[in-house]
Amino acid sequence: MSAKALLKVSGLKVAYGGIQAVKGVDFEVREGELVSLIGSNGAGKTTTMKAITGTLPVMAGDIEFLGKSIKGRGAWDLVAEGLVMVPEGRGVFARMTITENLQIGAYIRNDKAGIAADIDRIFGIFPRLKERATQLAGTMSGGEQQMLAMGRALMARPKVLLLDEPSMGLSPIMVDKIFEVVQDVYKQGVTVLLVEQNASRALQLADRGYVMESGVISMSGDAKAMLTDPKVRAAYLGE
Protein backbone atom coordinates (compact mmCIF):
# COMPACT_ATOMS: atom_id res chain seq x y z
CA MET A 1 0.00 0.00 0.00
CA SER A 2 1.24 3.46 -0.84
CA ALA A 3 1.95 5.55 2.24
CA LYS A 4 1.25 8.87 0.53
CA ALA A 5 -1.31 10.88 2.51
CA LEU A 6 -3.98 12.26 0.18
CA LEU A 7 -5.83 14.01 3.01
CA LYS A 8 -4.10 15.28 6.13
CA VAL A 9 -5.77 17.12 9.02
CA SER A 10 -3.46 18.84 11.56
CA GLY A 11 -4.47 20.56 14.80
CA LEU A 12 -7.98 21.21 13.48
CA LYS A 13 -10.22 23.36 15.66
CA VAL A 14 -13.77 24.27 14.66
CA ALA A 15 -16.45 26.19 16.54
CA TYR A 16 -20.11 25.54 15.81
CA GLY A 17 -22.77 27.88 17.14
CA GLY A 18 -20.35 29.43 19.62
CA ILE A 19 -19.23 26.06 21.01
CA GLN A 20 -15.82 24.62 20.19
CA ALA A 21 -16.91 21.32 18.67
CA VAL A 22 -13.52 20.16 17.37
CA LYS A 23 -10.58 20.76 19.69
CA GLY A 24 -7.34 20.06 17.86
CA VAL A 25 -7.71 16.95 15.73
CA ASP A 26 -4.98 15.17 13.74
CA PHE A 27 -5.53 12.34 11.28
CA GLU A 28 -4.70 11.32 7.73
CA VAL A 29 -6.10 9.23 4.91
CA ARG A 30 -3.51 7.59 2.67
CA GLU A 31 -3.92 6.69 -0.96
CA GLY A 32 -5.92 3.49 -1.45
CA GLU A 33 -7.15 3.30 2.14
CA LEU A 34 -10.59 3.08 3.67
CA VAL A 35 -10.40 4.94 6.97
CA SER A 36 -13.29 5.00 9.47
CA LEU A 37 -13.90 7.85 11.89
CA ILE A 38 -16.22 6.55 14.59
CA GLY A 39 -17.72 8.08 17.71
CA SER A 40 -21.01 8.74 19.43
CA ASN A 41 -23.50 11.40 18.36
CA GLY A 42 -22.15 14.88 19.13
CA ALA A 43 -18.48 13.82 19.12
CA GLY A 44 -17.65 16.32 16.36
CA LYS A 45 -17.44 13.95 13.39
CA THR A 46 -19.81 15.82 11.05
CA THR A 47 -18.32 19.18 12.07
CA THR A 48 -14.90 17.81 11.07
CA MET A 49 -16.24 16.71 7.68
CA LYS A 50 -17.83 20.10 7.06
CA ALA A 51 -14.56 21.85 7.88
CA ILE A 52 -12.64 19.57 5.49
CA THR A 53 -15.06 20.33 2.65
CA GLY A 54 -15.09 24.09 3.18
CA THR A 55 -18.69 24.34 4.42
CA LEU A 56 -17.66 25.41 7.95
CA PRO A 57 -14.85 27.86 8.77
CA VAL A 58 -11.69 26.54 10.43
CA MET A 59 -10.66 28.28 13.69
CA ALA A 60 -7.15 26.82 13.84
CA GLY A 61 -5.03 24.12 12.30
CA ASP A 62 -4.71 23.06 8.69
CA ILE A 63 -6.20 20.66 6.14
CA GLU A 64 -4.05 19.40 3.28
CA PHE A 65 -5.32 17.63 0.18
CA LEU A 66 -2.88 16.24 -2.40
CA GLY A 67 -0.05 17.95 -0.52
CA LYS A 68 -1.55 21.47 -0.55
CA SER A 69 -3.45 23.40 2.10
CA ILE A 70 -7.16 23.67 1.29
CA LYS A 71 -8.14 25.64 4.39
CA GLY A 72 -10.71 28.27 3.45
CA ARG A 73 -11.27 26.91 -0.05
CA GLY A 74 -14.83 26.67 -1.37
CA ALA A 75 -16.52 23.29 -1.65
CA TRP A 76 -16.99 23.77 -5.41
CA ASP A 77 -13.22 24.14 -5.86
CA LEU A 78 -12.53 20.99 -3.88
CA VAL A 79 -14.95 18.88 -5.93
CA ALA A 80 -13.06 19.91 -9.06
CA GLU A 81 -9.83 18.70 -7.41
CA GLY A 82 -11.34 15.35 -6.45
CA LEU A 83 -12.52 15.76 -2.85
CA VAL A 84 -16.21 14.83 -2.81
CA MET A 85 -18.63 14.31 0.10
CA VAL A 86 -21.91 12.45 0.50
CA PRO A 87 -23.42 14.60 3.26
CA GLU A 88 -25.31 13.41 6.31
CA GLY A 89 -29.00 13.57 5.43
CA ARG A 90 -28.25 12.83 1.75
CA GLY A 91 -29.11 16.27 0.31
CA VAL A 92 -30.57 15.09 -2.99
CA PHE A 93 -32.23 17.64 -5.27
CA ALA A 94 -35.82 16.70 -4.47
CA ARG A 95 -37.48 18.35 -7.48
CA MET A 96 -35.10 16.88 -10.02
CA THR A 97 -35.25 13.36 -11.45
CA ILE A 98 -32.76 10.66 -10.55
CA THR A 99 -31.00 11.10 -13.90
CA GLU A 100 -30.81 14.88 -13.44
CA ASN A 101 -29.29 14.42 -9.96
CA LEU A 102 -26.60 12.19 -11.45
CA GLN A 103 -25.93 14.72 -14.20
CA ILE A 104 -25.51 17.44 -11.55
CA GLY A 105 -22.86 15.23 -9.94
CA ALA A 106 -20.85 15.55 -13.16
CA TYR A 107 -21.22 19.33 -13.47
CA ILE A 108 -17.43 19.83 -13.39
CA ARG A 109 -17.01 17.53 -16.40
CA ASN A 110 -17.67 18.10 -20.09
CA ASP A 111 -16.93 14.65 -21.52
CA LYS A 112 -20.46 13.74 -22.64
CA ALA A 113 -19.68 10.17 -23.60
CA GLY A 114 -17.87 9.56 -20.29
CA ILE A 115 -20.73 11.06 -18.30
CA ALA A 116 -23.27 8.85 -20.10
CA ALA A 117 -21.07 5.79 -19.47
CA ASP A 118 -20.77 6.67 -15.79
CA ILE A 119 -24.54 7.07 -15.43
CA ASP A 120 -24.89 3.56 -16.90
CA ARG A 121 -22.27 2.33 -14.42
CA ILE A 122 -24.19 3.88 -11.49
CA PHE A 123 -27.38 2.25 -12.76
CA GLY A 124 -25.47 -1.05 -12.79
CA ILE A 125 -24.48 -0.59 -9.14
CA PHE A 126 -27.98 0.55 -8.14
CA PRO A 127 -30.56 -1.19 -10.39
CA ARG A 128 -33.35 0.42 -8.35
CA LEU A 129 -32.24 3.86 -9.54
CA LYS A 130 -32.34 2.68 -13.15
CA GLU A 131 -35.93 1.46 -12.71
CA ARG A 132 -36.89 4.93 -11.48
CA ALA A 133 -34.63 7.09 -13.64
CA THR A 134 -37.37 9.63 -14.42
CA GLN A 135 -38.83 9.74 -10.89
CA LEU A 136 -38.39 12.88 -8.78
CA ALA A 137 -35.73 12.28 -6.14
CA GLY A 138 -37.89 13.74 -3.36
CA THR A 139 -40.49 10.99 -3.79
CA MET A 140 -38.05 8.14 -3.04
CA SER A 141 -37.42 6.34 0.24
CA GLY A 142 -34.49 7.30 2.46
CA GLY A 143 -32.47 4.30 1.34
CA GLU A 144 -33.05 5.06 -2.33
CA GLN A 145 -32.02 8.68 -1.73
CA GLN A 146 -28.83 7.46 -0.04
CA MET A 147 -28.06 5.35 -3.12
CA LEU A 148 -28.65 8.40 -5.30
CA ALA A 149 -26.44 10.63 -3.13
CA MET A 150 -23.61 8.09 -3.39
CA GLY A 151 -24.12 7.71 -7.13
CA ARG A 152 -24.12 11.48 -7.61
CA ALA A 153 -20.82 11.77 -5.69
CA LEU A 154 -19.22 9.03 -7.80
CA MET A 155 -20.17 10.95 -10.96
CA ALA A 156 -17.49 13.51 -10.02
CA ARG A 157 -14.86 10.72 -10.15
CA PRO A 158 -13.48 11.49 -6.67
CA LYS A 159 -9.89 10.88 -5.60
CA VAL A 160 -11.13 10.84 -2.00
CA LEU A 161 -14.77 10.09 -1.19
CA LEU A 162 -16.07 11.35 2.16
CA LEU A 163 -19.14 9.54 3.49
CA ASP A 164 -20.93 11.13 6.44
CA GLU A 165 -23.21 8.66 8.28
CA PRO A 166 -24.39 6.80 5.15
CA SER A 167 -26.36 4.19 7.14
CA MET A 168 -28.23 6.63 9.40
CA GLY A 169 -31.97 6.04 9.58
CA LEU A 170 -32.01 3.19 7.05
CA SER A 171 -33.63 -0.24 7.28
CA PRO A 172 -31.27 -3.17 8.03
CA ILE A 173 -31.53 -4.47 4.43
CA MET A 174 -30.67 -1.02 3.05
CA VAL A 175 -27.78 -0.67 5.51
CA ASP A 176 -26.36 -3.95 4.13
CA LYS A 177 -26.65 -2.63 0.56
CA ILE A 178 -24.99 0.70 1.39
CA PHE A 179 -22.03 -0.96 3.12
CA GLU A 180 -21.71 -3.40 0.21
CA VAL A 181 -21.44 -0.45 -2.18
CA VAL A 182 -18.89 1.32 0.06
CA GLN A 183 -16.77 -1.83 -0.05
CA ASP A 184 -17.12 -2.12 -3.85
CA VAL A 185 -16.14 1.53 -4.39
CA TYR A 186 -13.08 1.03 -2.18
CA LYS A 187 -12.09 -2.15 -4.04
CA GLN A 188 -12.26 -0.21 -7.32
CA GLY A 189 -9.46 2.00 -5.98
CA VAL A 190 -11.32 5.02 -4.57
CA THR A 191 -9.83 6.25 -1.29
CA VAL A 192 -12.60 6.57 1.33
CA LEU A 193 -13.08 8.39 4.64
CA LEU A 194 -16.15 6.91 6.31
CA VAL A 195 -17.81 8.63 9.27
CA GLU A 196 -20.20 6.22 10.97
CA GLN A 197 -22.07 5.66 14.23
CA ASN A 198 -22.32 1.98 13.31
CA ALA A 199 -18.82 1.34 14.65
CA SER A 200 -18.79 -2.41 14.15
CA ARG A 201 -19.68 -2.26 10.43
CA ALA A 202 -17.36 0.69 9.82
CA LEU A 203 -14.33 -1.01 11.41
CA GLN A 204 -15.03 -4.31 9.62
CA LEU A 205 -14.65 -2.49 6.29
CA ALA A 206 -11.75 -0.20 7.18
CA ASP A 207 -7.97 -0.47 7.04
CA ARG A 208 -7.53 1.96 9.91
CA GLY A 209 -9.83 3.63 12.39
CA TYR A 210 -9.96 6.76 14.54
CA VAL A 211 -12.23 7.21 17.56
CA MET A 212 -13.52 10.72 18.20
CA GLU A 213 -14.85 11.76 21.60
CA SER A 214 -15.91 15.26 22.64
CA GLY A 215 -14.03 16.91 19.79
CA VAL A 216 -10.71 15.07 20.14
CA ILE A 217 -9.26 11.85 18.72
CA SER A 218 -9.07 9.47 21.69
CA MET A 219 -7.79 6.38 19.90
CA SER A 220 -6.48 5.26 16.51
CA GLY A 221 -5.00 2.18 14.93
CA ASP A 222 -5.53 -0.87 12.77
CA ALA A 223 -9.28 -1.28 12.30
CA LYS A 224 -9.34 -5.04 12.87
CA ALA A 225 -7.34 -4.64 16.09
CA MET A 226 -9.76 -1.92 17.25
CA LEU A 227 -12.68 -4.31 16.72
CA THR A 228 -11.25 -6.56 19.44
CA ASP A 229 -10.09 -3.74 21.75
CA PRO A 230 -12.02 -3.99 25.07
CA LYS A 231 -12.40 -0.20 25.35
CA VAL A 232 -13.83 0.12 21.84
CA ARG A 233 -16.09 -2.89 22.41
CA ALA A 234 -17.42 -1.47 25.67
CA ALA A 235 -18.00 2.04 24.35
CA TYR A 236 -19.19 1.46 20.79
CA LEU A 237 -20.03 -2.19 20.22
CA GLY A 238 -22.32 -2.60 23.22
CA GLU A 239 -20.25 -5.27 24.97
C-alpha positions as a Markdown table, in Angstrom:
| # | Residue | x | y | z |
|---|---|---|---|---|
| 1 | Met | 0.0 | 0.0 | 0.0 |
| 2 | Ser | 1.2 | 3.5 | -0.8 |
| 3 | Ala | 2.0 | 5.6 | 2.2 |
| 4 | Lys | 1.3 | 8.9 | 0.5 |
| 5 | Ala | -1.3 | 10.9 | 2.5 |
| 6 | Leu | -4.0 | 12.3 | 0.2 |
| 7 | Leu | -5.8 | 14.0 | 3.0 |
| 8 | Lys | -4.1 | 15.3 | 6.1 |
| 9 | Val | -5.8 | 17.1 | 9.0 |
| 10 | Ser | -3.5 | 18.8 | 11.6 |
| 11 | Gly | -4.5 | 20.6 | 14.8 |
| 12 | Leu | -8.0 | 21.2 | 13.5 |
| 13 | Lys | -10.2 | 23.4 | 15.7 |
| 14 | Val | -13.8 | 24.3 | 14.7 |
| 15 | Ala | -16.5 | 26.2 | 16.5 |
| 16 | Tyr | -20.1 | 25.5 | 15.8 |
| 17 | Gly | -22.8 | 27.9 | 17.1 |
| 18 | Gly | -20.4 | 29.4 | 19.6 |
| 19 | Ile | -19.2 | 26.1 | 21.0 |
| 20 | Gln | -15.8 | 24.6 | 20.2 |
| 21 | Ala | -16.9 | 21.3 | 18.7 |
| 22 | Val | -13.5 | 20.2 | 17.4 |
| 23 | Lys | -10.6 | 20.8 | 19.7 |
| 24 | Gly | -7.3 | 20.1 | 17.9 |
| 25 | Val | -7.7 | 16.9 | 15.7 |
| 26 | Asp | -5.0 | 15.2 | 13.7 |
| 27 | Phe | -5.5 | 12.3 | 11.3 |
| 28 | Glu | -4.7 | 11.3 | 7.7 |
| 29 | Val | -6.1 | 9.2 | 4.9 |
| 30 | Arg | -3.5 | 7.6 | 2.7 |
| 31 | Glu | -3.9 | 6.7 | -1.0 |
| 32 | Gly | -5.9 | 3.5 | -1.5 |
| 33 | Glu | -7.2 | 3.3 | 2.1 |
| 34 | Leu | -10.6 | 3.1 | 3.7 |
| 35 | Val | -10.4 | 4.9 | 7.0 |
| 36 | Ser | -13.3 | 5.0 | 9.5 |
| 37 | Leu | -13.9 | 7.8 | 11.9 |
| 38 | Ile | -16.2 | 6.6 | 14.6 |
| 39 | Gly | -17.7 | 8.1 | 17.7 |
| 40 | Ser | -21.0 | 8.7 | 19.4 |
| 41 | Asn | -23.5 | 11.4 | 18.4 |
| 42 | Gly | -22.1 | 14.9 | 19.1 |
| 43 | Ala | -18.5 | 13.8 | 19.1 |
| 44 | Gly | -17.6 | 16.3 | 16.4 |
| 45 | Lys | -17.4 | 13.9 | 13.4 |
| 46 | Thr | -19.8 | 15.8 | 11.0 |
| 47 | Thr | -18.3 | 19.2 | 12.1 |
| 48 | Thr | -14.9 | 17.8 | 11.1 |
| 49 | Met | -16.2 | 16.7 | 7.7 |
| 50 | Lys | -17.8 | 20.1 | 7.1 |
| 51 | Ala | -14.6 | 21.8 | 7.9 |
| 52 | Ile | -12.6 | 19.6 | 5.5 |
| 53 | Thr | -15.1 | 20.3 | 2.6 |
| 54 | Gly | -15.1 | 24.1 | 3.2 |
| 55 | Thr | -18.7 | 24.3 | 4.4 |
| 56 | Leu | -17.7 | 25.4 | 7.9 |
| 57 | Pro | -14.8 | 27.9 | 8.8 |
| 58 | Val | -11.7 | 26.5 | 10.4 |
| 59 | Met | -10.7 | 28.3 | 13.7 |
| 60 | Ala | -7.2 | 26.8 | 13.8 |
| 61 | Gly | -5.0 | 24.1 | 12.3 |
| 62 | Asp | -4.7 | 23.1 | 8.7 |
| 63 | Ile | -6.2 | 20.7 | 6.1 |
| 64 | Glu | -4.0 | 19.4 | 3.3 |
| 65 | Phe | -5.3 | 17.6 | 0.2 |
| 66 | Leu | -2.9 | 16.2 | -2.4 |
| 67 | Gly | -0.1 | 17.9 | -0.5 |
| 68 | Lys | -1.6 | 21.5 | -0.5 |
| 69 | Ser | -3.5 | 23.4 | 2.1 |
| 70 | Ile | -7.2 | 23.7 | 1.3 |
| 71 | Lys | -8.1 | 25.6 | 4.4 |
| 72 | Gly | -10.7 | 28.3 | 3.5 |
| 73 | Arg | -11.3 | 26.9 | 0.0 |
| 74 | Gly | -14.8 | 26.7 | -1.4 |
| 75 | Ala | -16.5 | 23.3 | -1.6 |
| 76 | Trp | -17.0 | 23.8 | -5.4 |
| 77 | Asp | -13.2 | 24.1 | -5.9 |
| 78 | Leu | -12.5 | 21.0 | -3.9 |
| 79 | Val | -14.9 | 18.9 | -5.9 |
| 80 | Ala | -13.1 | 19.9 | -9.1 |
| 81 | Glu | -9.8 | 18.7 | -7.4 |
| 82 | Gly | -11.3 | 15.3 | -6.5 |
| 83 | Leu | -12.5 | 15.8 | -2.8 |
| 84 | Val | -16.2 | 14.8 | -2.8 |
| 85 | Met | -18.6 | 14.3 | 0.1 |
| 86 | Val | -21.9 | 12.5 | 0.5 |
| 87 | Pro | -23.4 | 14.6 | 3.3 |
| 88 | Glu | -25.3 | 13.4 | 6.3 |
| 89 | Gly | -29.0 | 13.6 | 5.4 |
| 90 | Arg | -28.2 | 12.8 | 1.7 |
| 91 | Gly | -29.1 | 16.3 | 0.3 |
| 92 | Val | -30.6 | 15.1 | -3.0 |
| 93 | Phe | -32.2 | 17.6 | -5.3 |
| 94 | Ala | -35.8 | 16.7 | -4.5 |
| 95 | Arg | -37.5 | 18.3 | -7.5 |
| 96 | Met | -35.1 | 16.9 | -10.0 |
| 97 | Thr | -35.3 | 13.4 | -11.4 |
| 98 | Ile | -32.8 | 10.7 | -10.6 |
| 99 | Thr | -31.0 | 11.1 | -13.9 |
| 100 | Glu | -30.8 | 14.9 | -13.4 |
| 101 | Asn | -29.3 | 14.4 | -10.0 |
| 102 | Leu | -26.6 | 12.2 | -11.4 |
| 103 | Gln | -25.9 | 14.7 | -14.2 |
| 104 | Ile | -25.5 | 17.4 | -11.5 |
| 105 | Gly | -22.9 | 15.2 | -9.9 |
| 106 | Ala | -20.8 | 15.6 | -13.2 |
| 107 | Tyr | -21.2 | 19.3 | -13.5 |
| 108 | Ile | -17.4 | 19.8 | -13.4 |
| 109 | Arg | -17.0 | 17.5 | -16.4 |
| 110 | Asn | -17.7 | 18.1 | -20.1 |
| 111 | Asp | -16.9 | 14.6 | -21.5 |
| 112 | Lys | -20.5 | 13.7 | -22.6 |
| 113 | Ala | -19.7 | 10.2 | -23.6 |
| 114 | Gly | -17.9 | 9.6 | -20.3 |
| 115 | Ile | -20.7 | 11.1 | -18.3 |
| 116 | Ala | -23.3 | 8.8 | -20.1 |
| 117 | Ala | -21.1 | 5.8 | -19.5 |
| 118 | Asp | -20.8 | 6.7 | -15.8 |
| 119 | Ile | -24.5 | 7.1 | -15.4 |
| 120 | Asp | -24.9 | 3.6 | -16.9 |
| 121 | Arg | -22.3 | 2.3 | -14.4 |
| 122 | Ile | -24.2 | 3.9 | -11.5 |
| 123 | Phe | -27.4 | 2.3 | -12.8 |
| 124 | Gly | -25.5 | -1.0 | -12.8 |
| 125 | Ile | -24.5 | -0.6 | -9.1 |
| 126 | Phe | -28.0 | 0.6 | -8.1 |
| 127 | Pro | -30.6 | -1.2 | -10.4 |
| 128 | Arg | -33.3 | 0.4 | -8.4 |
| 129 | Leu | -32.2 | 3.9 | -9.5 |
| 130 | Lys | -32.3 | 2.7 | -13.1 |
| 131 | Glu | -35.9 | 1.5 | -12.7 |
| 132 | Arg | -36.9 | 4.9 | -11.5 |
| 133 | Ala | -34.6 | 7.1 | -13.6 |
| 134 | Thr | -37.4 | 9.6 | -14.4 |
| 135 | Gln | -38.8 | 9.7 | -10.9 |
| 136 | Leu | -38.4 | 12.9 | -8.8 |
| 137 | Ala | -35.7 | 12.3 | -6.1 |
| 138 | Gly | -37.9 | 13.7 | -3.4 |
| 139 | Thr | -40.5 | 11.0 | -3.8 |
| 140 | Met | -38.0 | 8.1 | -3.0 |
| 141 | Ser | -37.4 | 6.3 | 0.2 |
| 142 | Gly | -34.5 | 7.3 | 2.5 |
| 143 | Gly | -32.5 | 4.3 | 1.3 |
| 144 | Glu | -33.0 | 5.1 | -2.3 |
| 145 | Gln | -32.0 | 8.7 | -1.7 |
| 146 | Gln | -28.8 | 7.5 | 0.0 |
| 147 | Met | -28.1 | 5.4 | -3.1 |
| 148 | Leu | -28.6 | 8.4 | -5.3 |
| 149 | Ala | -26.4 | 10.6 | -3.1 |
| 150 | Met | -23.6 | 8.1 | -3.4 |
| 151 | Gly | -24.1 | 7.7 | -7.1 |
| 152 | Arg | -24.1 | 11.5 | -7.6 |
| 153 | Ala | -20.8 | 11.8 | -5.7 |
| 154 | Leu | -19.2 | 9.0 | -7.8 |
| 155 | Met | -20.2 | 11.0 | -11.0 |
| 156 | Ala | -17.5 | 13.5 | -10.0 |
| 157 | Arg | -14.9 | 10.7 | -10.2 |
| 158 | Pro | -13.5 | 11.5 | -6.7 |
| 159 | Lys | -9.9 | 10.9 | -5.6 |
| 160 | Val | -11.1 | 10.8 | -2.0 |
| 161 | Leu | -14.8 | 10.1 | -1.2 |
| 162 | Leu | -16.1 | 11.3 | 2.2 |
| 163 | Leu | -19.1 | 9.5 | 3.5 |
| 164 | Asp | -20.9 | 11.1 | 6.4 |
| 165 | Glu | -23.2 | 8.7 | 8.3 |
| 166 | Pro | -24.4 | 6.8 | 5.2 |
| 167 | Ser | -26.4 | 4.2 | 7.1 |
| 168 | Met | -28.2 | 6.6 | 9.4 |
| 169 | Gly | -32.0 | 6.0 | 9.6 |
| 170 | Leu | -32.0 | 3.2 | 7.0 |
| 171 | Ser | -33.6 | -0.2 | 7.3 |
| 172 | Pro | -31.3 | -3.2 | 8.0 |
| 173 | Ile | -31.5 | -4.5 | 4.4 |
| 174 | Met | -30.7 | -1.0 | 3.0 |
| 175 | Val | -27.8 | -0.7 | 5.5 |
| 176 | Asp | -26.4 | -3.9 | 4.1 |
| 177 | Lys | -26.6 | -2.6 | 0.6 |
| 178 | Ile | -25.0 | 0.7 | 1.4 |
| 179 | Phe | -22.0 | -1.0 | 3.1 |
| 180 | Glu | -21.7 | -3.4 | 0.2 |
| 181 | Val | -21.4 | -0.5 | -2.2 |
| 182 | Val | -18.9 | 1.3 | 0.1 |
| 183 | Gln | -16.8 | -1.8 | -0.1 |
| 184 | Asp | -17.1 | -2.1 | -3.9 |
| 185 | Val | -16.1 | 1.5 | -4.4 |
| 186 | Tyr | -13.1 | 1.0 | -2.2 |
| 187 | Lys | -12.1 | -2.2 | -4.0 |
| 188 | Gln | -12.3 | -0.2 | -7.3 |
| 189 | Gly | -9.5 | 2.0 | -6.0 |
| 190 | Val | -11.3 | 5.0 | -4.6 |
| 191 | Thr | -9.8 | 6.3 | -1.3 |
| 192 | Val | -12.6 | 6.6 | 1.3 |
| 193 | Leu | -13.1 | 8.4 | 4.6 |
| 194 | Leu | -16.2 | 6.9 | 6.3 |
| 195 | Val | -17.8 | 8.6 | 9.3 |
| 196 | Glu | -20.2 | 6.2 | 11.0 |
| 197 | Gln | -22.1 | 5.7 | 14.2 |
| 198 | Asn | -22.3 | 2.0 | 13.3 |
| 199 | Ala | -18.8 | 1.3 | 14.6 |
| 200 | Ser | -18.8 | -2.4 | 14.1 |
| 201 | Arg | -19.7 | -2.3 | 10.4 |
| 202 | Ala | -17.4 | 0.7 | 9.8 |
| 203 | Leu | -14.3 | -1.0 | 11.4 |
| 204 | Gln | -15.0 | -4.3 | 9.6 |
| 205 | Leu | -14.6 | -2.5 | 6.3 |
| 206 | Ala | -11.7 | -0.2 | 7.2 |
| 207 | Asp | -8.0 | -0.5 | 7.0 |
| 208 | Arg | -7.5 | 2.0 | 9.9 |
| 209 | Gly | -9.8 | 3.6 | 12.4 |
| 210 | Tyr | -10.0 | 6.8 | 14.5 |
| 211 | Val | -12.2 | 7.2 | 17.6 |
| 212 | Met | -13.5 | 10.7 | 18.2 |
| 213 | Glu | -14.8 | 11.8 | 21.6 |
| 214 | Ser | -15.9 | 15.3 | 22.6 |
| 215 | Gly | -14.0 | 16.9 | 19.8 |
| 216 | Val | -10.7 | 15.1 | 20.1 |
| 217 | Ile | -9.3 | 11.8 | 18.7 |
| 218 | Ser | -9.1 | 9.5 | 21.7 |
| 219 | Met | -7.8 | 6.4 | 19.9 |
| 220 | Ser | -6.5 | 5.3 | 16.5 |
| 221 | Gly | -5.0 | 2.2 | 14.9 |
| 222 | Asp | -5.5 | -0.9 | 12.8 |
| 223 | Ala | -9.3 | -1.3 | 12.3 |
| 224 | Lys | -9.3 | -5.0 | 12.9 |
| 225 | Ala | -7.3 | -4.6 | 16.1 |
| 226 | Met | -9.8 | -1.9 | 17.2 |
| 227 | Leu | -12.7 | -4.3 | 16.7 |
| 228 | Thr | -11.2 | -6.6 | 19.4 |
| 229 | Asp | -10.1 | -3.7 | 21.7 |
| 230 | Pro | -12.0 | -4.0 | 25.1 |
| 231 | Lys | -12.4 | -0.2 | 25.4 |
| 232 | Val | -13.8 | 0.1 | 21.8 |
| 233 | Arg | -16.1 | -2.9 | 22.4 |
| 234 | Ala | -17.4 | -1.5 | 25.7 |
| 235 | Ala | -18.0 | 2.0 | 24.4 |
| 236 | Tyr | -19.2 | 1.5 | 20.8 |
| 237 | Leu | -20.0 | -2.2 | 20.2 |
| 238 | Gly | -22.3 | -2.6 | 23.2 |
| 239 | Glu | -20.3 | -5.3 | 25.0 |
